[in-house]
Amino acid sequence: MHREREREREREREREMEPANCKKYGIPLYGASWISDDNYLVFAGGGGEGRSGIRNALLLARFDFESNCLNDQPVAKLGTGSDLPYRMAVHPGGDGVICSLPKSCRCFEWDTVKSTDGNKLGLKPSDKVIDELEDVGQQLALIFNNDGSVLALGGEDGKLRVFKWPSMEIILDVSNAHASVKDLDFSPDGKFLVSVGSGGPGRVWDVTSSKPVASLSKEHDEVFGFCKFSCSERNPVLCITAMRGQGGSIVKWDTSSWKRASTKHVVRDPVCAFNASADGMLLAVGTIQGDVLIITSANMHVQNVVRKAHLGLVTALMFSQDSRALVSVSLDSSARVTMIKDAKRNGLSLWIIVLVILLAIAGYYVKTKGILH
């Protein structure tokens, strides 16, 4: 009893030392996503099948943008028994969330819960059982296209599956897409799906024709990790993280020719999480050292580095839909929200300053020339 009180006091002291935008929720976290109006976040994680005493669960938390504060405690918690929810995909139209479990995938739905301070968002298991996602093994990547009409899944066994949603009509079923699928992303228009995995090149699939259209070759000893489309330029650009001996790089690909456009080394440590903002302006990288980097996608300039954002490796990153915040989670049970500096506004201000200086120089030159004459 005495030891339990000491542990509780120690946890209380830790909470008091935490910054308001970073909280520990008691379980290792593997997945994170913004939902609703970007005030709610859903996290997934747990201790797995062992007897560690750490539950497997989905958590809901609220983030207050004005105070830059995360809830001390989740507003909702839903246990998943002995099954660890490892990866997840939130439906963009509000149709709940799909989680990958060790042997299958399961659907969960949002639930409105009445409380003393008004209605709040809750979470409940869905009555819908999707036969096509039963006994499929561990899925390492899940993603909906932008309008939520197509769902793609990549398995630890290297199998790639793409379905129409919610009919689950099969679009693509490839048993050996990679040795193991690591990541997936749809192009903004939903026409293409890119997959990367262990062994072999990245691959581009035409969703309409259900056929591969391009192979994304590696150079030298590169190991591809994650893939995301970025829309900051006239044509969407595909960004893929690549590890080499000197650290992590981001490779850009031209999406009209599927040729390499550029490669930029961005960090010395291995990259273990990656995301792109919805407005296409920014990329985010998480490292095994717990650092989070925010990078401008146009010139690959590191805009901000949060050193030791987490004590453990970063397991997932996601920008809010309005691109003004980034959530990151870690094996150390922590979740952190990093507010984004307005890169566009700062860039515009810089150009205004440069323009004013140029006009002043031109005015001075004209005035001086008039005096001389």
C-alpha positions as CSV (number, residue, x, y, z in Angstrom):
1,M,0.0,0.0,0.0
2,H,2.9,2.3,0.9
3,R,4.7,1.5,-2.4
4,E,1.5,2.2,-4.3
5,R,1.1,5.6,-2.7
6,E,4.8,6.4,-3.5
7,R,4.3,5.4,-7.1
8,E,1.2,7.6,-7.4
9,R,3.1,10.5,-5.9
10,E,6.0,9.9,-8.3
11,R,3.5,9.9,-11.3
12,E,2.0,13.1,-10.0
13,R,5.4,14.8,-9.8
14,E,6.1,13.6,-13.4
15,R,2.8,15.1,-14.6
16,E,3.6,18.4,-12.9
17,M,6.9,18.5,-14.8
18,E,5.4,17.8,-18.2
19,P,4.8,20.7,-20.6
20,A,1.1,21.3,-21.2
21,N,1.4,20.1,-24.8
22,C,3.0,16.8,-23.9
23,K,1.3,14.1,-21.8
24,K,1.9,10.5,-20.9
25,Y,-1.0,8.2,-21.1
26,G,0.3,5.0,-19.5
27,I,0.7,2.7,-22.5
28,P,3.2,2.6,-25.4
29,L,1.6,4.4,-28.3
30,Y,1.9,3.2,-31.9
31,G,-0.7,5.2,-33.8
32,A,-2.1,8.7,-33.7
33,S,-4.6,10.7,-35.7
34,W,-6.6,13.9,-35.6
35,I,-10.4,13.5,-35.8
36,S,-13.6,15.6,-35.8
37,D,-12.9,19.4,-35.9
38,D,-9.2,18.8,-35.1
39,N,-9.8,19.3,-31.4
40,Y,-9.9,15.6,-30.8
41,L,-7.1,13.0,-31.2
42,V,-7.2,9.3,-31.2
43,F,-4.3,7.2,-30.0
44,A,-3.6,3.4,-30.3
45,G,-1.2,1.2,-28.3
46,G,-0.6,-1.1,-25.4
47,G,1.6,-3.8,-24.1
48,G,0.8,-6.6,-26.6
49,E,0.0,-10.1,-25.7
50,G,2.4,-10.5,-22.8
51,R,1.6,-10.4,-19.1
52,S,3.2,-7.0,-18.6
53,G,0.0,-5.6,-17.0
54,I,-0.1,-2.9,-19.7
55,R,-3.5,-2.8,-21.4
56,N,-4.1,-2.6,-25.1
57,A,-6.5,0.3,-25.9
58,L,-7.7,3.1,-28.0
59,L,-7.6,6.5,-26.4
60,L,-9.4,9.8,-27.1
61,A,-7.9,13.1,-26.0
62,R,-8.7,16.8,-26.5
63,F,-6.2,19.5,-27.5
64,D,-6.9,23.1,-26.8
65,F,-5.3,25.3,-29.4
66,E,-5.7,28.5,-27.5
67,S,-3.8,27.2,-24.4
68,N,-1.6,24.8,-26.3
69,C,-2.7,22.1,-23.9
70,L,-3.5,18.3,-24.1
71,N,-5.8,16.6,-21.6
72,D,-4.0,15.2,-18.5
73,Q,-6.2,12.1,-18.9
74,P,-7.9,10.7,-21.9
75,V,-11.6,11.7,-22.4
76,A,-12.3,8.1,-23.4
77,K,-10.5,4.8,-23.3
78,L,-11.6,1.6,-25.0
79,G,-9.8,-1.7,-24.3
80,T,-9.0,-4.2,-27.0
81,G,-8.3,-7.2,-24.9
82,S,-5.1,-9.1,-25.7
83,D,-5.0,-7.6,-29.2
84,L,-2.6,-4.7,-29.7
85,P,-4.0,-1.9,-32.0
86,Y,-0.8,-1.2,-34.0
87,R,-1.8,0.9,-37.0
88,M,-5.0,2.7,-37.8
89,A,-6.9,4.7,-40.5
90,V,-9.5,7.3,-39.6
91,H,-12.2,7.6,-42.2
92,P,-12.2,11.2,-43.6
93,G,-16.0,11.3,-43.8
94,G,-16.5,10.5,-40.1
95,D,-17.2,6.8,-40.6
96,G,-15.1,5.7,-37.6
97,V,-11.6,4.3,-37.5
98,I,-10.1,0.9,-38.6
99,C,-7.3,-0.6,-36.5
100,S,-4.9,-3.4,-37.5
101,L,-4.6,-6.0,-34.8
102,P,-2.2,-9.0,-34.8
103,K,-4.4,-11.2,-37.0
104,S,-7.2,-9.0,-38.4
105,C,-8.6,-5.5,-38.6
106,R,-11.4,-4.1,-36.6
107,C,-13.8,-1.2,-36.9
108,F,-14.6,1.3,-34.2
109,E,-17.2,4.1,-34.2
110,W,-17.4,7.6,-32.7
111,D,-20.0,7.9,-29.9
112,T,-21.5,11.1,-28.4
113,V,-21.3,10.9,-24.6
114,K,-23.2,13.2,-22.3
115,S,-21.3,14.6,-19.3
116,T,-21.6,17.3,-16.7
117,D,-19.7,19.7,-18.9
118,G,-21.8,19.0,-22.0
119,N,-21.5,16.4,-24.8
120,K,-18.1,15.0,-25.6
121,L,-16.8,12.5,-28.2
122,G,-16.6,8.8,-27.2
123,L,-15.6,5.6,-28.8
124,K,-17.4,2.2,-29.2
125,P,-16.8,-1.1,-31.1
126,S,-18.6,-1.2,-34.4
127,D,-21.3,-3.9,-35.0
128,K,-19.9,-4.2,-38.5
129,V,-17.6,-7.2,-39.0
130,I,-15.7,-7.0,-42.3
131,D,-15.1,-10.6,-43.4
132,E,-12.5,-9.5,-45.9
133,L,-10.3,-8.2,-43.1
134,E,-10.6,-11.3,-40.9
135,D,-7.5,-13.5,-40.5
136,V,-5.4,-11.4,-42.8
137,G,-2.5,-11.3,-40.5
138,Q,-0.6,-8.2,-39.2
139,Q,-1.2,-5.1,-41.4
140,L,1.6,-2.6,-41.2
141,A,0.0,0.1,-43.2
142,L,-3.7,1.3,-43.6
143,I,-4.9,4.4,-45.4
144,F,-8.1,5.8,-47.0
145,N,-8.0,8.0,-50.1
146,N,-9.0,11.6,-49.6
147,D,-12.7,11.2,-50.1
148,G,-12.9,7.9,-48.1
149,S,-14.1,5.8,-51.1
150,V,-11.1,3.5,-51.2
151,L,-9.2,1.6,-48.5
152,A,-5.6,0.2,-48.9
153,L,-3.8,-2.2,-46.6
154,G,-0.3,-3.5,-46.6
155,G,0.7,-6.6,-44.7
156,E,3.7,-7.9,-42.9
157,D,3.6,-10.8,-45.3
158,G,4.1,-8.4,-48.3
159,K,0.5,-8.6,-49.5
160,L,-1.2,-5.5,-50.8
161,R,-5.0,-5.2,-50.8
162,V,-7.1,-2.3,-52.1
163,F,-10.9,-2.2,-51.6
164,K,-13.8,0.1,-52.5
165,W,-15.3,1.5,-49.3
166,P,-17.7,0.5,-47.8
167,S,-18.8,-2.2,-50.3
168,M,-15.4,-3.9,-49.9
169,E,-15.3,-4.7,-53.6
170,I,-11.8,-5.7,-54.3
171,I,-9.7,-3.4,-56.6
172,L,-6.2,-4.8,-56.1
173,D,-4.9,-8.0,-54.5
174,V,-1.2,-8.6,-54.9
175,S,0.4,-11.3,-52.8
176,N,4.1,-10.3,-53.3
177,A,4.0,-6.5,-53.6
178,H,7.1,-6.4,-51.3
179,A,8.8,-8.7,-48.9
180,S,6.9,-6.7,-46.2
181,V,4.8,-3.6,-46.9
182,K,6.1,-0.6,-44.8
183,D,4.0,2.3,-46.0
184,L,1.3,3.4,-48.4
185,D,-0.1,6.7,-49.7
186,F,-2.7,7.8,-52.3
187,S,-2.1,10.6,-54.7
188,P,-4.3,13.7,-53.9
189,D,-6.7,12.8,-56.8
190,G,-6.8,9.1,-55.7
191,K,-5.6,7.9,-59.1
192,F,-2.4,6.4,-57.8
193,L,-1.2,4.4,-54.8
194,V,2.4,4.2,-53.8
195,S,3.8,1.4,-51.7
196,V,7.2,0.9,-50.2
197,G,8.6,-2.1,-48.3
198,S,11.5,-4.1,-47.3
199,G,13.4,-5.5,-50.3
200,G,13.1,-4.2,-53.8
201,P,12.0,-0.9,-55.2
202,G,9.0,1.3,-54.3
203,R,6.0,0.7,-56.6
204,V,3.3,2.9,-58.1
205,W,-0.2,1.4,-58.8
206,D,-2.9,2.8,-61.0
207,V,-6.1,2.4,-58.8
208,T,-8.4,2.6,-61.8
209,S,-6.8,0.0,-64.0
210,S,-5.5,-2.0,-60.9
211,K,-2.1,-2.3,-62.6
212,P,1.5,-1.3,-61.6
213,V,2.6,1.7,-63.6
214,A,6.1,2.5,-62.3
215,S,9.0,1.1,-60.2
216,L,10.9,3.5,-57.9
217,S,14.5,2.4,-57.9
218,K,16.9,2.7,-55.0
219,E,20.4,4.0,-55.3
220,H,23.5,2.5,-53.8
221,D,22.7,1.1,-50.3
222,E,19.4,3.1,-49.8
223,V,16.6,1.6,-47.6
224,F,13.2,3.1,-48.3
225,G,11.0,3.7,-45.2
226,F,7.9,5.9,-45.7
227,C,6.1,7.6,-48.6
228,K,3.9,10.7,-48.7
229,F,2.6,12.9,-51.5
230,S,3.2,16.6,-51.1
231,C,1.1,19.2,-53.0
232,S,3.0,22.4,-52.5
233,E,4.0,22.7,-56.1
234,R,1.9,22.9,-59.3
235,N,2.1,19.1,-59.7
236,P,2.0,16.8,-56.7
237,V,5.5,15.6,-55.6
238,L,6.1,12.2,-54.1
239,C,8.5,12.2,-51.1
240,I,10.1,9.0,-49.8
241,T,12.4,8.7,-46.8
242,A,15.6,6.8,-47.5
243,M,18.3,5.6,-45.0
244,R,21.9,5.3,-46.0
245,G,25.1,5.1,-44.0
246,Q,25.2,8.9,-43.3
247,G,21.6,9.0,-42.0
248,G,18.1,9.9,-43.2
249,S,17.3,11.6,-46.6
250,I,14.1,12.6,-48.4
251,V,13.9,11.7,-52.1
252,K,11.5,13.6,-54.3
253,W,10.0,12.0,-57.4
254,D,8.3,13.8,-60.3
255,T,4.8,12.3,-60.5
256,S,4.4,12.9,-64.2
257,S,7.5,10.8,-65.2
258,W,8.1,9.0,-61.9
259,K,11.7,10.0,-62.2
260,R,13.9,11.1,-59.3
261,A,13.9,14.9,-58.9
262,S,16.2,15.4,-55.9
263,T,17.6,13.9,-52.8
264,K,18.3,15.9,-49.6
265,H,20.0,14.6,-46.4
266,V,18.0,15.9,-43.5
267,V,19.0,14.0,-40.3
268,R,21.9,11.9,-39.0
269,D,19.6,9.4,-37.1
270,P,17.4,6.7,-38.5
271,V,13.9,7.9,-39.5
272,C,11.1,6.0,-37.8
273,A,8.0,8.2,-38.6
274,F,7.1,10.6,-41.5
275,N,4.1,12.7,-42.5
276,A,3.1,15.6,-44.9
277,S,0.8,18.5,-44.1
278,A,-2.5,18.7,-46.0
279,D,-1.6,22.1,-47.5
280,G,1.6,20.6,-48.9
281,M,3.9,23.2,-47.2
282,L,5.6,21.0,-44.6
283,L,7.0,17.6,-43.9
284,A,7.7,16.0,-40.5
285,V,10.3,13.5,-39.5
286,G,10.6,11.5,-36.3
287,T,13.8,9.7,-35.2
288,I,14.8,6.8,-33.0
289,Q,16.3,9.3,-30.6
290,G,12.9,10.9,-30.0
291,D,13.5,14.1,-32.0
292,V,10.9,15.7,-34.3
293,L,11.9,17.8,-37.3
294,I,9.6,20.0,-39.3
295,I,10.8,20.6,-42.8
296,T,9.6,23.0,-45.6
297,S,8.7,20.8,-48.5
298,A,9.7,23.3,-51.3
299,N,13.4,23.6,-50.4
300,M,13.8,20.9,-47.8
301,H,14.9,23.4,-45.2
302,V,14.6,22.3,-41.6
303,Q,12.3,24.9,-40.1
304,N,12.1,23.6,-36.6
305,V,13.7,20.8,-34.5
306,V,12.2,19.6,-31.2
307,R,15.1,17.8,-29.5
308,K,14.0,14.9,-27.3
309,A,10.4,15.5,-28.0
310,H,10.0,12.0,-26.6
311,L,12.3,9.8,-24.5
312,G,11.6,6.8,-26.7
313,L,11.6,6.5,-30.5
314,V,8.8,8.3,-32.4
315,T,6.2,5.8,-33.6
316,A,3.8,8.0,-35.5
317,L,3.3,11.6,-36.7
318,M,0.3,13.4,-38.2
319,F,-0.5,17.0,-39.1
320,S,-3.9,18.5,-38.3
321,Q,-6.2,19.0,-41.3
322,D,-5.6,22.8,-41.2
323,S,-1.8,22.2,-41.0
324,R,-1.4,24.3,-37.9
325,A,-0.3,21.5,-35.5
326,L,1.6,18.3,-35.5
327,V,0.9,15.3,-33.2
328,S,3.7,12.8,-32.4
329,V,3.6,9.7,-30.2
330,S,6.2,7.4,-28.8
331,L,7.0,4.0,-27.2
332,D,7.6,6.0,-23.9
333,S,3.7,6.4,-23.7
334,S,3.8,10.1,-24.5
335,A,1.8,12.2,-27.0
336,R,3.0,15.7,-27.9
337,V,1.3,18.4,-30.0
338,T,3.7,20.9,-31.7
339,M,2.2,24.1,-33.0
340,I,3.4,25.1,-36.4
341,K,4.9,28.5,-37.2
342,D,3.1,30.1,-40.1
343,A,5.8,29.5,-42.7
344,K,3.7,31.1,-45.5
345,R,3.1,34.3,-43.5
346,N,6.8,34.4,-42.5
347,G,7.8,33.9,-46.1
348,L,5.5,36.6,-47.3
349,S,6.8,39.0,-44.7
350,L,10.3,38.4,-45.9
351,W,9.4,39.1,-49.5
352,I,7.6,42.3,-48.4
353,I,10.7,43.4,-46.5
354,V,12.9,42.7,-49.5
355,L,10.5,44.5,-51.8
356,V,10.5,47.6,-49.5
357,I,14.3,47.6,-49.4
358,L,14.5,47.4,-53.2
359,L,12.0,50.2,-53.7
360,A,13.9,52.4,-51.2
361,I,17.2,51.8,-53.1
362,A,15.5,52.6,-56.4
363,G,14.0,55.7,-54.9
364,Y,17.3,56.8,-53.5
365,Y,19.0,56.2,-56.9
366,V,16.3,58.2,-58.8
367,K,16.6,61.1,-56.3
368,T,20.4,61.1,-56.4
369,K,20.4,61.0,-60.2
370,G,18.0,64.0,-60.2
371,I,20.3,66.0,-57.9
372,L,23.3,65.3,-60.0
373,H,21.5,66.6,-63.1
